[in-house]
Amino acid sequence: MLNFRKLKQDFSSSILKEGKDIHDLKKIISAKILKFDSDIIRVGAKILGNFENTYESEIEIDRFESQTVHSNCDCAYRYDCKHIAALVFYLEEHLDSLIVDFSERGRIEDNEDLLKEIDAVLEKEKIKKDVNYQKEVIDEYLNASYLLSCSSFFIHDKKNIITKAEPAIIINPKSINQKVIEFQLALRVPMRSKPIQIPFIRMFLDKLKYEEGIIFGGRNYFFSLNSFEGCGKKIMKEMINKVRDNEEKNDKNKKIGFIDNESFGDILSQIFESISGSRGFVSDKEDLPIMPYIFMGNLETPLQCSFSYLHFNFILEYIEPPASKILINPTIVIDQSSVSMEEAIILESNIPGVIYQDVYYRFLDYIKRVHIKSLDKLRELTIPEPLFGSFVENSIPELRRYGEITNEKILDRFVTIPYPENVKGRCKLSYVDGELEGSLYFKYEEIEVKSISNNLSFEEIHKFIGKEGILARNLEGERDIVERLFQDFVFNEENGFYITKSERKIVEFMTEIVPKYQDIITFEYPQNLLDKFVYDNTKFQLSLDYKNRVGYYQVLLGVQGDLKGVSLDRLWECVISNRCYIELKKDKTTKFSKILVLDLTRLKKIMQIFDEIGIKKLENGSFDRPLWSLVNIDESLFKNLDIKFSISKSLKEIQKEILGEKDFTPSLIPPFIDRELRLYQKEGVYWLERLRTMYLNGILADDMGLGKTVQAIAAITQIKNKKNNSHFLVICPTSLLHNWKEEFNKFNSFLNVKIVEGTPAQRKKIIDNFKDFDVFITSYTLMQKDVEYYKKINFEYAILDEAQHIKNRSTRNARSVKLVQSTYKMILTGTPIENSLEELWSLFDFLMPGFLSSFDRFIEKYVRTVGDNHKKNMEYLKKRVSPFILRRMKDDVLKELPKISEITYHCKLSDKQQTFYRSYAEAAKQKLSKLVEKEGFDKVQIHVLATLTRLKQICCHPAIFVKEKAELGDSAKYEMLLELLQTLVEGDHKIVIFSQYTQMLHIMKEDFENRGIKLCYLDGTTKNRLEIVKKFNMDKDISVFLVSLKAGGVGLNITGADTVIHYDLWWNPAVENQATDRVHRIGQKKAVLCYKLVTLNSIEEKIIELQKRKKGLVKKVVSCDDEVITKLTWEDVLKLLET
């Protein structure tokens, strides 16, 4: 139809080339025939240009001559341009389809020849379309059949059999000295005589990584890292991460992979390590071991290895005058022979090595990768005569560490002079328009040299060549100083200055760098810089004296220097942020603020002393401070400090009293309490009294069971006897409120003790009438709500029990109790407070606010320090707090303790328990009364037993009464147990908890495990009882043993425990005693604590009363509740059912 070859002759070759490029890039957006008749064809097109422009192009062609009649384009060339040429190429490919499109638009003239021509085109296009359709269907069929047969979406999951394999890495020796190494990969697999040569290595490694199938020789293989064993597995893992593919995908190069020099060296290092123990596999031809999996050039040449470690041989060469020089040629010593760098293949890996004559060697351990990478520079090094001194005196000794030095005799041709002193220098500074410039000069006796080598003159460097020899310059020391002085400065190569415009960097340089290095560097400052910076030299005078104000002493402070008027808080901010300066107020004569440069090392020691005394601001004056701040103040602290210190004799005597270095005569303890106290408890009461005489407060931190509560009650009684109108406050966990009340009733029933509880209005009324009571007992929870009422009262003593409740200083518990006003304060805790320094700070913040400084400073000094400083600070802290903490362990007072100490804890029933208890007791009482009236008491004892058991269950936990999920707060007794258990576990006690109800034990087990408490469990269903007991006794990490009273009350030896808790009461205490004896028996080396948990105004309290009245119950061991019921009368039962 058209002769396109002839048509293209209308264009130049360059236009044709550009047009073809446009066509090949598919930039012709659209094209259509505008006119088509027997003479001409006209076609228009939209063509994409550069920068996303589009051009409208049009060509009209003579159909018979195949020549361009007319062309038009809206590009700059207008016609016969590259866009028109592109359209010609497009027509050559798509003319038939354009004609079909034109015919469908119905614009053909009624010409028989033309119509025949178009019909021929339509038929041709139809055939072409059919062929394309069939090819498309076949392609789709093949693709779909493949996927349907193997895609994981369409076939059942099946376990692929992983093929075992051994890798063979064949290195191209010609490439190995390059940065990237060429290699081929082959796999030896079972049942195959020849190794599989791997094409497209990167693709194979990806399939290996994801355990995907791959076909070799018509067979499908599945490889994974588990296909390989030992070091082979490590190698393939390394290759997965490091190998890259060949970018040329032609057949010639498709089997080549690439790995960098460093990674290949790491692979060889791993293989070497794996065979170094066994010395590898022995080769037939030599005694050197074979490096498995690695081959040189072909599979017949395995790489071998040697266990002879390499070092260097540095060959010196001397160039004669007039331009004397020394050259260094490093070689590698292999088997006592020097091998040049060109002969060996050097691997710059993490553990560097060498391949020489198909043998792998390793360097000595202290030759690292950094040394290998420096070898080329070392070979290019030329050392001129002025540096001979530095090279001989400083560099040669270091060079000898890495190998031999050959031709060292050349060094005898000249004399060198060592410079043993530390490097010193001069730094000249200039400060112009906010820019700091520094130039540095180093001094060697009379010689001064610039620090910057490229600014040195010939005359300067030749100063090192003297009549007596060539002076050694300490180049390493100089470099170190430059890096430290001018870190983050910009170096100006033109004039050799170090420059910074950063205000922060300038201040840092003047305040930190200058003070640190002024011993070795002489700094020369311009006046305008000196005007901005002042160096601190403040002097202090401190006098301490006692002026008869009770509980206080007088501080007299004198300050001379620039720090006058500065607060200690501001200085501590500098210490914490390590900022060695503060900004002073603007001088009237200048427009800018001065910077006061601080010596933090000197100041920090002074600030710590001032902080402990309580000095807030550095200004002249006097003020009073509490006596507790004297604890660590001693003349020895002030040695070598800029403080003139004095302390009066009277205050010195008081200080001795605080530290317990003077005898103290205590007042008498009332006889009714005195006879209840053991000797160590009396000492605790006297210790508290001694603190009170100096208006000091303390922590009674005796171990659990040593009677902290009774010591506190004795202290209260002492004060009450002297000050009858005094009032006291005890704050404790909710679960211990009634236990404290019972303890007061037991040891001093004369005191009017009130538990503050009830509605907010009821509590307010009690507190408002505080004069009616001697002692208030409240909980931490209620203190948060009522603290505003308590703030109006000045108590004589405020006592915190279980003080771990305020260990977090930011909690409402801690904040509220610290608002209480009292003359004296006491803390009771059985946990080792030294385990948590933050807790210790919070406790003393209640006792004596400020005693341990602010929290931030405390953390900075005692928590964040490390090493020797931390150890020293901890010793100092221990010395500071020890006068105010009394902690005795059971082992310390073992002779005074009974073998078993019995302690009863009391609590009220919770609201939920009271509701269940009252309703059930009333209903049961009515029901039993009718049964007794009808059948007689003897015949209804089984009903009585069931009723009493249900009441005991309510006392334990409502959940075992109604058989529902246990919720927090439902049981007051369980809350008391948790409080007690926390203290015991933190004190490293091992505890056995007995209960007669397995449901209760299951509640404990689940809850304790959720809380992270390790435990053992034993009930009637347990089979391996002795193994469990042994595990509890031997494992120090297991704190709790939950035991059913019936299953574990006899026959077991649980001497690993030191504490027993009877969660619920047995009718006969003899049964409880037998259970306690599981812990207290032969082999027990510790004193045993035995706790009984009792709910007040309940059947449990009445059981204790009944036991006391009917002592005959304990004369023989009663094994079950049924036997107890036979001992009770109907009157006893009615008494038990009272609410």
Beta strands, then each sheet from edge to edge (+ up, - down):
strand 1: 28-36
strand 2: 40-48
strand 3: 54-62
strand 4: 67-73
strand 5: 166-171
strand 6: 180-188
strand 7: 196-197
strand 8: 213-216
strand 9: 219-222
strand 10: 244-245
strand 11: 257-260
strand 12: 281-282
strand 13: 289-296
strand 14: 302-305
strand 15: 311-319
strand 16: 325-334
strand 17: 337-339
strand 18: 345-347
strand 19: 353-356
strand 20: 359-362
strand 21: 382-384
strand 22: 403-406
strand 23: 416-417
strand 24: 424-432
strand 25: 435-444
strand 26: 447-450
strand 27: 470-471
strand 28: 490-492
strand 29: 497-500
strand 30: 521-524
strand 31: 533-535
strand 32: 539-545
strand 33: 552-560
strand 34: 581-583
strand 35: 595-597
strand 36: 621-626
strand 37: 643-647
strand 38: 698-700
strand 39: 728-732
strand 40: 753-755
strand 41: 775-779
strand 42: 794-801
strand 43: 821-828
strand 44: 885-886
strand 45: 900-907
strand 46: 991-995
strand 47: 1015-1018
strand 48: 1040-1044
strand 49: 1059-1062
strand 50: 1088-1095
sheet 1: 1+ 2- 3+ 4-
sheet 2: 7+ 6- 5+ 13+ 12-
sheet 3: 7+ 6- 5+ 13+ 14- 20- 19+ 18-
sheet 4: 7+ 6- 11+ 10-
sheet 5: 8+ 9-
sheet 6: 17+ 16- 15+ 22+
sheet 7: 17+ 16- 21+
sheet 8: 23+ 27+
sheet 9: 26+ 25- 24+ 30+
sheet 10: 26+ 25- 29+ 28-
sheet 11: 31+ 35+ 34-
sheet 12: 36+ 33- 32+ 37+
sheet 13: 40+ 41+ 39+ 42+ 43+ 38+ 44+
sheet 14: 45+ 50+ 49+ 46+ 48+ 47+
end
